[in-house]
């Protein structure tokens, strides 16, 4: 366990980003010293991060943090009457397809380690919610539903999170993970549906916006497409080709945009995509590019162990973010030579 990830782990444990009920705030404002409200998606990401931190350290404090996050999701967040997983619970106004997939993967990562049935039950129920209520009329999946009606909200082609697209493949990967655990063919078929659609359309996703800083945000989302390809990276030549093409496309845009605005999570996601694609035998690692990305990423770690969200015109943006910290810490640990199975990808 490298010093950088140990330092990041202490941030997760002691920064106050995880509240006493186990839920995790969306991010911390470094200028005001305040957290934003708890998000179920960010709790799911942090759950995965705690499980990963436990896997590389065997430190039981991380497993305890994971348990608190998992219990928040199945006790406080999941609505058993509506059979829905909301984005936030105070109030529960919306549900996001993407968020639900992240939550399922966090619960499954915890279940693989702790074998608590409640985690598996909630993961299956949330995966079924995704199948049942997000299905759209055009063989796609609605990005956002209004609660409690479950009516889809209006889509916006310039807002990636309010449009269907290839980035949804990472969330759909939760269905593949559920299939591996349960054997339920419905989950496998649903993943493959999103997989085929994403392969056919991913080239349309970038740049996708006339404003350069918005393109950087879309690089973050495009990285989810690359991550979602991993279940088939070693078995489908089309998948390997898309990974190779997507990594080059992402790296090109990142180099172009980085001087003006750059997000730490994009560096981390690109580095992880390179390392996992190489591990799968799909795309040979470009060590020179990976070394540059790792060196750049390392500069984002704060004195308290968390990672800055981003840098604009040479100045740090005043956000310390659980997702940025988790992605960066894992990417650098993988780069330092500690492998991790795909189900531990945060």
N, C-alpha and C positions, 0 to 999 in steps of 0.2 A: 504494500500500500504506500503510494508515494506521498511526500509531504503536502503536495497541492490538494490531493483528494482528502487527506486527513483534515486539512484546514477547512475545506469546503464542508466536510461532514460536521465539524464543530459548528459551522454557521447554521446548518439545518437544525442542530440540536439546541442551540443557545440564543439564536437571534430573535426569537419570538415570532418567526414567520409561521410556525405551527401553533395554533391556539390550544387552550386547555382541553377543548372538546375533540381535538384531533384534526379539525379542519385547517386548511392552509390558505393564507392570504395570496391574492393574485400577485402582488409584488410589494416591496418596501420602498417608500419615498425617502431617499437619503437626505433631501433638503429639508423636509419637515419632520422626519423621524416617525412617520406614521405608516401603518399598513393599510392597503386597500381591503375591501371585504373578502371573506372566504369564498373560494370558488371550488366547485366539485372537480372540475378538470385539473386545476392546479394541485388539489389534494391527491388526485389519481397519479399525476406525475411525481409528486413527492413520495407517495407510497412506493412507486417503482424505484425512485432514487434511494430510499431507505433500504429496500430489499437488496439493491445492488451494492450499497455501502456495506451491508452486513456480509454479502458474499465475498467481498475482497478483504474484509477485516475480521470477520467472526465476532465483532463487537456487539454484544447483546443490547446496547443502548439503541442501535439502529433498528433492531427487530422490534423493540418496544415502541419506537416512533412509528414504525410501519403498522403495528397493531392499532395504535390510536387512530391513524389515518384510515385504515380499513374499517374499523368500527364506526367511525364518523360516516363513512359512505353507506354502510348497510343499515345502521341504526337511525341516523339523523337525516341523511340526504335522500335515500331511496323512498319513494312514495308507494307503498304496497297497494293502496286503493286505486290510484290512477295507473299503476304499473309504469312509472316514469322516473327518470333520473334528471332533476333540474340542473340548470347552470349554476344558480345560487339558490339558497333556501330562505333568504330573508329579503324580499319575497321570492317565491318560486314562480317566476313569470315566463321563463323560456327554457327550452331544452335544445342542445346542440348535438347533431349527429357526430361531429368530430370529437367533442368532449367525451361522449359516451364510450367511444372506442378506447380512448386513453384510460378511462376509468376501468373498463373491462380488463385491459392489459395490466394495470396496476394490481387489481384484485387477483388476477391469475398469477402474477409474479409472487404475490404474498402467499397464495394458496400452495404453490409449488414448494415453498419453504416451510410454512407453518401448518399446512393441511387443515385449516379451520374451515368447516363446511359452510359456514355463513358467507365466507368470501367467495367460494365457488358458486353458491346459490345466487348471490347478488350479481356476480359476473354473468351467469347464464340469463338471469332475468333482464339485465340491462342489454345484453346482446339480442334477446328476443324483442325488447322494446325497439331497438334499432331496426330490426327486420320488419316488425309489424307496423310501426307508426311513421317511419321516415320515408317509406317507399313512395316515389313520385310517379307521375303519369307517363313520363318519357323514359322509363327504365333507368332512372337515376334516383338519387336519394336527397330529400329536402335537407338543406343545411341547418335550418332552425325551425322549431315548432313553438307556437304560443301555448302556454299552459293556463288553465287546465283543458282547454278545448282540443289541443293537439293539432290545431290548424297551422299550415305552413305560413311563415311570414314572407313578405315580398322579397324577391331576389334582386340583387344589385350586381351587374356584371363587372363594375369597377371595384367591388369589395370582395376579395377572395373568400372571406369567411361567410359571406351571404350568397355565395354561388356554389353549385356543385362543381367538382373538378378533380383533377388527378391527385391533388393533395389529400383527398378523402381516402386514398388507398392505405395510408397508415392507420386510420381508424378502422377500415375494413379488415386490416390485418388481425384485429381482435377476433373476428369471426374465424379466421384460419386457426388462431390459437385455441378458440373454443372447440373447433372441430377436432384438433389434435387431442384435447382432453376428453371430450364427450363422444366423439365419433358421429355426431349429428350432421348428416349430409347437407341439411339446410344451410348451416354456417359455411361449409366449404363452397357450396354453389354461390352463395352471396358474395364471398370474397372474390371468387373467380369472375363474377359479373362485373364488379368494380375494377378488377385487374384488367380485363379485356378493354373496358371503356377507357381506362387511364392510359393504356398503351397506345390506343388510337388517337388520343387527344392531347397528350402531355406537351407536345411541341407548340401548342396554341397558348400555353399558360404564361410564357415569358416573351417579352417584358410585361405585357398585360396592363400597363398603366402609363399615362404620359408624364407623370411626375417621378423623378429619379428616386426620391426617398421612398415612394410607394413601391417601386420596383424592388428595393432592398427588402421590404416587408414580404413581397411575393417570393423572393429567394428563400426565405424561411419556410413558406408554405410549400414551395416546389421541393424542398428537401424532404418533406414528408412523403412525397411520391417515391423518391429514391429509397427511403426506409421501408415503405410498404411493398417494394419489389422483393425484399430479402427472402421471404419464404420460398420463392421459386428461383432464386438467383443461381443455384447450382444445377437446376434441372431443366430450365427452359432457355434455349439460346436467344429467344426474343427478349427475355428479361435481362440477360447479360448484356445484350446490345443496347437496350434502353438505359441500363446503368452506366455503361461506358459513355454513351452520348449525353446523358443527363449530368454526369459528373463534370464533363468538359464544359457543357453549357453553363452550369452553375458557377464553376470556377472562373469562367470568362466574365460573366456579369459581376461577380464579386470583385475581381481585380479592377474592373472599370469603375465601380461605384464606391469602393472602399475609401478613397481619399476624402469624399464629402460626407458620407454617412455609412456606418457599418454596424451590424448587430453581432454580438458575440455568439449568439446561438447559430447564426449562419456559418461562421467559421467552424463551430463544433459539429454541426450536422454534416457539413461537407467532409470534414476529417473522418467522422464516424462512417459515412457512406463509403469512403475510400477503403477504410480498414475492414469493414464487414464484407464489402464486395471482393476484396482480395482474399479474405478468410474463406469465402465461399467458392473461390476459384473462378469467379466470374469476370473480374477486371483486375489486371495486375497493378499493384500499387505503384504510383508515381511518387517515389520517396522524396524527391526534391520539392515538389509542390506540397506534399504532406508536411514536410519539415517546416516550410515557410508558414503554412496555416497553423501548425502547432505553436510556433514561436509567437505569431501574432496573437493567438488565443490566450496564451499564458499571460500576456500583458493586461488582460481584463480582470485578473483576480485582485480583489480588494484586500486591505489589511485585515478585515474581519473574517476573511475566508470566502465570502460570497463573490459573485462575479457581476461586474457592471453589465447592464443590458446592452448599452451601445455607446458609440462615440460619433459626434457630429462636428465637423469642422475642427477636429482636434480636441474637442471638449467632451468630457464624460457626461452622459445624460443621467439625471438624478434618480435612477432606478436600480435597485438590486432585486433580482428576480429569481424565484425558485427554479423555473425552467431553464433559464440561461445558466444558472449555477450547476444544475444537474447535468445538462448536456455538456458543458465545458469540462466539468470534473471527470465525467465518464470518457469523453473523447481523449483527453490527455492521459488518462490512466491506460486506455487501450493503446495509445501511441507509445507509452512507456513499456509496453510489452505484456500487460495483464489481459489475456483474452477473456471474453464473456460470451455465453451462448445467446442466441438471438432473443429468447424470451426475456432476457435481462436488458435488452435495449430499452432505454428510458424513452 
